[in-house]
Amino acid sequence: MMLQALSTKGRLTALTVERRDTTPSDIEGFRSALPLAQTRVFALSGISRASDLPSRASRLVKGIGSVTPPLFFSPYSSEMESYLAKSAEVYDLIVLIGEAAGVYAKHFTDQHVVWDKANVFTAFCLNSVVNLRDPRQRFKFLLNSALSYVWERRVLRLCDAVWVTAPEESLRLERTFHRTADAVIRSSIRLPSTNPRSFNAGSRKIVWMSTFAYPPNWDGLLRLLREAGDTLRSHNMKLCVVGAGASPEQIAILERFDVVEYLGFVAELDEVFENAAAGVVPIWAGAGVKLKTLTMMSRGLPVVSTPSGMEGIPAAAALRVAASSIELVEAVAQALPEELERASVRAFNVLRESFSEQAFNRSVSLSIPRG
């Protein structure tokens, strides 16, 4: 969506790196979404093509050697590095989209550089060290926080402007690097013209929806089940778990919980939402606006969430915001049909006002440097 907004403001060249699962149709879709832009998709480097131990070790060595979080060498392209080393000077305005794009910032020395940050990565790592339950993940984020502070500070010095997705991220940027965000450009989502009100007030189902590979998502799901599994059971409720990328080990763990209905990847979510009373976003680590929260709200599904899951979104948009797993489940179990209806309406109205494509495009237009 950012690229589409930028393409209306001038001659855009969009440079991106393929993913491990990128297909020719994905590339064609990327290009067709940007008919006014020149596009180029670069191949992944060898160290980024696999998740096996040798590849992870190579990324770790490269990360430590360059004082860069190894995570950002997962979507890395040496082909793009070579291209920018020769051609970076032809561009006037550079917008680095996402944290990993900061790896290439060193190639732009004479242009106006904007970093559109998903989050303040150093603060995110430290938050994960404090809030994640898995000791291995905590150690990983501790290592990343040390590398990230040096790297993020270095990249920020190359940037003329910084955009963030939520006011909370602007505060973290100021606390961590003593720099104020130049703009808060909230994440956005495509909305239907009217609220679909996709929920069933009489249902005993709650939807969890996310990707499994992101540690805070998995950590939050397990915490919800371990802390509120008995509460779900006492109310005869089921947690419908929807998402891609679950490992066999993760699926096996979920199957041990009798309150879980594991659905895995679901292409069309309408039926899932229409058969549930609410969605839940149990996440205690992480930063920035959560697209899963926006997605459920955009379908008119009432949402209960931890404060982290509602970051950047007015709390009034949720049925309940609470740090306690039990409180989240109880809020759905005890909600009257009219309370669920009001929560659905409030959330959709908030999204239409502040998280629509139109609101996003206005924010981008106001933030692009003139001249």
Steps between C-alpha positions, in 0.01 A plus 500: 500500500791735572639442152163566341470826691852605398439413136241777473749767614767470233703261289544201725759227474409211731787271596423190705641160593323174436399270785584131523150410381463772235343371177492653151134587556594686819748710304244565228248606765755737654563664163135522404422673832745776403419574135653850518829386652817338381544181700788265560505182710841382619597141575570386853862438594610147579506558878134609486361213298462243778424475870735209569778521758783591257293786353404631843865480607606693190248774575619514860863538394412768245285681755766504770768596249302796369335584836155438353218285643532164318124500445541766231713268290207260457350715220842618380623542141864556409369558147315808628813613686699485176230685307478782755877533523496595130164671457388657830583853389228507230224529764400827666279381788550167674232333714628197687195288583538280807787422732687267264524775238738681734772255391521692170497853643879535476473532122307827519721791601382793289124443494215578737450170685180407686480189716147367529546285810274218604633548854798611704674165480731552799203577724309205354789265583529625857123471544520140377781419745275614784169353386568177311486178701734283287860535630645428156299778340592738780870430443458549125333836547762604756772441241297684237441797730874556543564480126188697418583799716829560317353422159176693540683807629737480202216480247300776668797735456474445124130586492353846457156395619344210693142380476340265755166322518377600845542778757645244740779432250577870479548504878728195482706665228547806715582301816742266325674727249400851610340562164143606429304329222429732210163336436268238643350316203259244636472162336190466287270232370255472214151542640163398356256784447291393799569302817458126420425428870656155457439341840254275676392634839384154609820321405734338752801550273782757512740548208878527531657597168868553427820355356683241707856589404493834687611416857271749684195349325579144604605607848174690547285213374662254740469745788129546429440125493702426813352784703141495374451143375291414805295816453425407138404151613275623781302709251489217245695719256741413221798696371514479119867529400552633148832569332774384269842359574439280803773240544412134576623563856271801542201309363572213738507740795168657398336158464563436870253775590141379483379861477683557168354457154805521275408610147841599360507711187154615389473673163158654563446621855134604472358168617743482792407848620127452444503198732687674784394739772827696498867505409784503750846659468706362792842650442723635777813573295530684171448851375305700245148467364398134469345420162322198649311736729404724207402199289255362755353842568462569128269198476289629787627238744510631860852481643650446846869572528797566719631860493779396261247358255317834494809715459428801281125425503265682740412266787132588461498301175533172693241309696760479778869582543670312784839356586342189657423195285210409726350847472510479121312171494252608768425820305379295204323237712301763689433745215138563413401500131451877505849549648651296218300702249619831643861382499469399135358839404758698704793313350383537142440871546850547645652315204303702249615825664869428556606174331342511155691525173384859469637592843826323419542678167434838665769432760755396238421801282546742791828333603683490165759779479408778258729590214 
